[in-house]
Amino acid sequence: MQSKLNRFYSGATALGATLLLVTAVQAQPAATPLGQLESSGDVGVTPKQGSTTYDAASGEYHITGGGANIWAAEDAFQFAWKRMPGDFNMTADVRFVGAGAVAHRKAVLMIRQDLTAGSAYADVALHGDGLTSLQYRPTTGAATQEARSTVNAPVRIRIERRGNRFTIAAGNPNAELTRSDPVTVALTDPVYVGLGVCSHDANILETAIFSNVHLEQVQRQPAYRSKVTVYDFKKKAAEVIYQMDGVMEAPNWSRDGKFLLVNTGGNLYRLPLGVSDPKLEKIELGPGGYRCNNDHDLSKDGSLLAFSASSTASRQSQVYLAKSDGSDVKLMTPASPSYFHGWSPDAKWLAFVGQRSGKYELYRVAATGGAEEHLTSKGAYDDGPEYSPNGQWVYFNSNRSGGWDIWRIPADGGGPGDAKAEQVTNDDGEDWFPHFSPDGKWMLVFSFPKGTAGHNDRMNGVVLRVMPAPGRKLKPAKFTKLMEFFGGQGTINVNSWSPDSKRFAFVQYEPIAPPAQ
């Protein structure tokens, strides 16, 4: 479950650099008040001069621009900008003035390297006919490329920078925006970020109004390399089978043993097994703007896929059910936040954790749909429910005993006051996410160092431990330590045993330097 300025460059010391700035942009006087932005002017060849005005009372920018296009190898448009480094988001509501002469007039939120016409850049472009896209020029003078959004004619658009990765989102105010897949453009700090308008016809001018403009710096998060690892239970050895720069999480083993189900960047992917150079295969979930987190798994027969995600309908996580190929998605938990964690062996129930009235407690919902059923009520924080292979118990982690330990309740719930709850582990490890081998012989537990308050961080000293699966009558837990490594959130949130119970998959993380700016 998941739960994360520099002012305008005033001039170049070299004469050539100074001339380049002068020919690229005709800047307004620096004293012109432009709200969050610093200056404005025409970029590229614009026979008709554009303009930018800012209304401090309404917070609106009225930008009038000409230019043939923002496209191909050079751009021509009116640009109001600020120079800044680091990671940030820019969001605005956009509307055009008048019907317009060209369907592809553009209003953009843009991030570019410099003010030359052929600069590398990324933008979210709203066209006059409603088309919305992530436009980007990967290097200076290269041809512009485009990734189109599924949203047409949005009111609100956003562009996000995270290092050299750029993501756009589009939709309407008071609703979750639909995000598009990120692209990579190598830009060096500081960059120019701002608002622009292009008429798409150099002989005319077009105007757009940008309101509710928000430009916010985002603290850069630590960067990680993800190493998807398979542990062979018989050989007592681990092998990295796939790695990538960025965060990949929570592998599930497919029921036919042919792939791992993983998530990264808000999407679900199949990671083929048994091939020398595996390539991620995206699972298309259809419309809905689903942004998947690390709680997902296939049913015992492999025909159904349960997953947790935020969406255009909900900013918080909900549980969904789909066919294994991602089609026919159905909402299972209208209440949020809700995080799926386990299938019952007969595939009749989905166990999940939900926050209701300020507490995280366990619930289940029938795979055929219906009202959620409360399973626990006493713990301050219960998480990670998983059915035992015989279907008689639901195991979970809880801090109800002070630290994090593994507990269990009967499959139909803990009863009044959780009187039927039984504590399974009790040692110095902060135990999370119990996972049973399909043959019912072993219980794998993911443990954080003593005193770790939650599971959202990544750190040294996390441990994978295994013990014989508890029987009807509990005995003191006797763990065997398998591995200690750098891991945490996303390492093994959901069951990842192979169908033959001989191996399991998990993710190790390696801190790396943030992407070059």
N, C-alpha and C positions, 0 to 999 in steps of 0.2 A: 504494500500500500504506500500509496504515496501521499505521500504528503505533499524555489528558488529558483572650468571651461576656458577653453582658450578663446581670446578675442580674434577677430579677423586678422589674418596675416597682412600687416600694414605695408609691406613692400619688400622686394627682393634687393639684395645688395648688388647683384650682378645686373648689368644693363640689359642683357638679353632676357633675363627672367622678368625684369620690369616691363619690357616691351610686350612680352607674351601676355602678361596679365592685362595690360591696357587694351590689346587687340581682342582679347577673349571676352571681356565683360566691361560694359560701360556702367560703372557703379554709381549709385546715387551718393550724395554727400553722407559722410559717416554719421552726422548728427541727426539724420532722419529717423524718427522713432518707429521701430518695427516690432514692437512687442518682444517676443522671445527670440527674434531673429536680429541680425546685425546689419545687413545691407542687401541690395538687390540690383539687378541689371540684366541686360540681354546677353545670352551666351550664344556664340556662333553667328551666322549670317542672318540678320533680321532687318530687311528693308524698312519695315514699319516698327518704330520703337515701342517697346512695351512699357508697362508701369506697374508699381506695387504701392498700394496704400493700406494702412492699418488703422482700424477704428478701435481706439482704446476702450471706449464705452461698451461695445459689443464683443470685442475680442476677435473681430473678423478681419481677414485679409482679403482684399479685392485685388486680384492679379489679372492683368491684361497682357496677353502675349501674342506674338506672331510666330514666324519661323515655319520652315517647310515640314519639319518632323523632328521627333526624338526617336531616332532609328538609324539603321545601317551603321556607317562608320563615323558620322558626325551628327551633332545635335544643333538645333536652333530654337530658342525659347526664352521666355522671361523667367528669371529665377530669383527668389528671395531666400537668403541663406544665413546660416551660422556655421562657424568653423569649430569643431569639437573633436575630442578623441574618445576612444573607449567604446563600450557597448551602450546602446540606447534604443528607445522606441519612439517613433513619431506617429501620432494618430490625429486624424482630422475628419470632420464632416464636410463633404464637398458637393457643391451644386453649380451647374453652369448657368450663365445668364443668357436667355434667349434660345431660340431653336437651333442656331448655329448653321454655318454654311457647309461644313464638312463633318461627316459622321465620326471621323476619327480624330477630331480635336481632342487634346489630352490635358487633363489636370493630374499632376503627379506629386507624390511625396518622394523625394530623391536624396540619395547619398552618392556623392561622386568624389573622385580624387582631387580634381582641380576644376578650373573654370574654362579650360580649353574645350573646343567643340568636340574633340575626339576622346575626351577623358573616359577612363574606366568608371563604371557606375552601376548602381542597382536602384530601381524605383518600383513603386506601385502606381500603375497608370490607370486612371479611370477615363475611358473614351466617351465621346459624345453619344454613342449608340448604346452605352451601358457595359461594353466589354471591359473587363478588369483583368490586368495581367501583371506579372512580375517581369519587368524588362531589365536586361543587364548586358553590359559590355565587359567581358572578362579582362581585357587588356586594352591599353590605349590604341585607338585606331582600328580595333577589331569590329566585326559586324555584330550588331545588337542581336541578342537572343531573347526568347520569350517563353514564359510558362504561364498559361492562362488559368485564372481562378474559375471555380465552378459557380461563383456568384455573379449574377448580372445586375447592373445598375444599383450597386449598393449606395447607401448614404454615407457610411463610415468606412474609411480605409486606414490601414496601418502598415508600417514597415519596421522591421526589427533588425538590428545589427548585433551579432554575437561573434566577435572576432572577424573572420572573413566569410561567415555564413549569414545570408540574408533571407528573411522570411517575410511574406506578406499575409495580411488577413483582411477580410472584407465582410460587410454585413450591415446591420442596422443598429442604431443606438438601443441600449437596454436589452441587448441580446448578445450571446456569445458570438464572436466573429469567427468565420470559417477560415482556417489557415491553409496555406499552400505549402508544398514541399520546399525546403530551403535550396538555395543555390550558393555557389562559392565564387566570390570575386575578391582578389587580393588587393586590398587598399591599405595604404600606410597612414598612420595617424600624423596630424589631425586630418579629418575629412570635412567636406562641405555637406551639410544636411539642410534641407529646406523644402519649399513649395514652388511648383513651377506650372506654367501654362504654355502650351503650343497650339497654334491655330490650325496646323497641318496645311496651311496655304500661306506662303510668304507674303502675299499681297493683301491679306486681311488681318484683323485682330479679333481675338476671342477673349471672353472674361469668365473667370470662375471665382466663386466665393468659398473661402476655407474658414470654417467656424469650429469651435471647440477644439482648437489646436493644442495638442499636448506633446511636448518634447521632454522626455525624461531619461536621465542617465540611469543605467542599470549596473549594479556592482558585478564585475566579472566573476563568474564562478570558477572554481578549480577545474582544469581540464583533465580528462582521464583517457587512458587507452583501455579498452575493454578486451579481455581475453576469455573467450568462451572455452571452457575446460571440461573434459570428460574424465571422471575418476573411475578406474577399473577396480571393482571391489575385491576381486580375486588376486590381482597383481599388486594391489595396494600402491598404485601409481597413477599419476595424473598427466594428461596430455592436452596441450592447448591446440584446439582444432580450427580456431578462427579468431582473428583479432582485428580491431578497427580503432581509429582515433575517434573518440566520442563515447557516449554511454549507450551500451546495449544491456538488456536486462532479462532476467527471469526465464531461462529456457525450460520448455516442456518437451518431453520426448514424445514423438508421434506414436500412435498405437501400432503402426506397421514397422516402426523402427527406422524409417527412411529419412526423417528430418527432425530438426528441433524447431519449435515455435518460439520466437523471440520478439521483443519489442525494442524499437529505437525511434526517436524523433516523433513519437505519437502514433506510429504505425506498427502493424503486426507483419512479421515476415516468416517465411520458411527458410531454414538454413539446412541445405542438403547434407546428409551424412555419407561417409564412404567415398567421397570424391576428393581429388587432389587439390582442386582450386574452387571451393564452394562459392557460389554467388547467391546473395539474398534474393528471395522471390517474394514480392509484396503481395499481401492478401488484401484484395479490394473489398471494402465494407460498404460501398455504395454511398448514396447521399446521406447527409446527417452531420458531416463535419466531425466525425468521431476522432478524439485524441486519446489513444489508448495508453493506459499506464501498465504497471508490471504485474497485474493480476489477471491471469488468463489460463485456460486449459481446455483440452479436448475431452469429450465423454469417453467412457471405457471402450465403446465400439468405434470411436474415432469419427462418428458421423456428425457430431454437434460441437460447436465452439462457444464457450462462455468467456466473456471478457468484460473488463471494467474500463470506462472511458468517460471523459467529459464530451460535450457535443454542442452544437448550435443551440440546442434546447436547454442545456444545463451547464453552468460553469463548474459544477461539482460532479464528481464521479458517480456513475450509475452502472448497474449490471445489465448486460445485454446477452442475448442468446442468438446464435446464427448457425447456419449450416457450416460444415467444416471448410468450405471454400470461401466463406465470408458473405454469402448471399442470404437473403431473407432475415435481416437483422430485426430482432424484437426486443423492446424494452421490458425488463423483468422487475425492476425496482424503481417505481416513480419517486420514492423518497430518496433524498441524497444528503450527505455523501454515502455511497455504498460501494464496497469493494469485494468482488468475488474471490473465493479462495479454494473451494473444493466441490467436486461432484460426489454424490452418493454412488456406491458401486452399481446400483441398479439404474442409475441415470435418471431417477425420479425427482431428485432434489438438488438444489444449488445452495451451498453454505456460503454465507458472506458476513462481513463485518459492516455495521452501519453506525453512524453517529446520530443518535436521537437524544434530544434533551441534554446535550453536552457530554454524553458518555458514548464510548465505543463499546458496543455489545454485539453478541452473535445472533444471527438470524438465519432462516432458511426460506426458500420459496420453491414451489413446485415447478418443475421444468415445463409443465403445461400452462403455467401462469397462475395468477391468483394473488391473494394477500400474503404479505410477509408474515412469518411466524417467529416469535421471540424465543431464543434458546437460552440466553443467560441474562441475568439482571443484577448481579451483585458486584461484579468487578468494576473498578474505575476505568480500566482499559483492557478489553479482551480483543484478541486479533488472531489471524492465521488459522481459521478453522479448517480441519481436514478430517474426512471420514476414515475410520479404520477399514482395512480391506474387507472385513466381514460385515461391515455396515452397522455394527452395534454401537459404536462410539463416535463422538466427535472430539478430536483432540485439538488443543489450541494453546496459545501462549497468553499469559495474563500477569499483571503486576499486583494482583489481589493479595499476595502473600508478602508484599514489600518489594522484592526484586522481581525480575522476569523469570517465570518458570513455566513448564508445560503442565497443563491440566487436561482433564477429560470430563465429558458429560455423556449420558445416554443420547442416542441419536435424535430422540424427540424432545430433548431439552433438559435443563438442570433442575426443573421443578421449582416450587416456591422458595425464594431466597437462595436458589442454587444449592439446595440441600443435597442433591445427588452429585455435585461436582467433586472430583477427586484430584489431588495433587500428585503429579507423576514424577517431576524432578525437583530437586532442592539442593543446589550447590552454589559455588561462587560464580558460575557462568550466568550471563544474562541470556536466557534461552528463548529463541524465536523459531517459528515456522516448523513444526514437526511434519516430516514427510515419510510415509510408509512405502516400503518396497512392495511391488504388486503381489509377490508371493506371501506377503504378510509376516515375513520373518524379522524384518529390521525396521527401526525407526531412526531416521536421520534428523539431527537437530543442528540448527545454526546458532552459534553462541557468540555474543559480544563480550568484551572484557568487563570484569566486575565494575559496577557503578555506572555503566553506560545507560543513559536515561531512556533512549528510544532506539529506533532503527533507521533513521533518515540520513545519518552520516555515513561516510566511507572512511575507513581507518585501518591501521595496522593492528594485528592481534586478534582478528576474528578467527573463529575455529569451526570446522565441521566435525561433528562427533556422531557416533552411531552406537546404538544399544539394541539388544534383542527387543522385539516388539512386546509391550506389556500384555500379560494375560488377563484373565477375568479377575484374578486377585493381584493387586499391585505389590511389587517388591521394590526394595531400594534400587534406584537406577544405577546401572554399571556401564559407563560409557567407555568407548575406545576412541581416542583422538585420531582423526585421519589426516587433517591438514590445518596449518595455521598460515594466514596470508593477509594481504591487504584487500578488504572487501567491505560490504555493507549493503546499503539500500540497492536492491536489484540483483544481488548475488544469487539468491535462491528463494524468492518469495513464494513460489508455487511448486507443486510436485514435479520433479525432474528425473525420476527413475526411468531406466530403460524398461521395455516390456518384459525382458527376461530376468529382471532384478539383479543383473550383474554389474551395471554401471549407473552412474547418475551424472547429470550435467549441472554446471554452475558457472558463474562469471567472477573472475578475478579482475581487479582494477589496478592500474598503474598511473599514479599522478604524473602528468607531463606538463611542460610549459604551455601557457595559453597560446593559441594560434598567432602567428606573426601578423603584425598590423600593417 
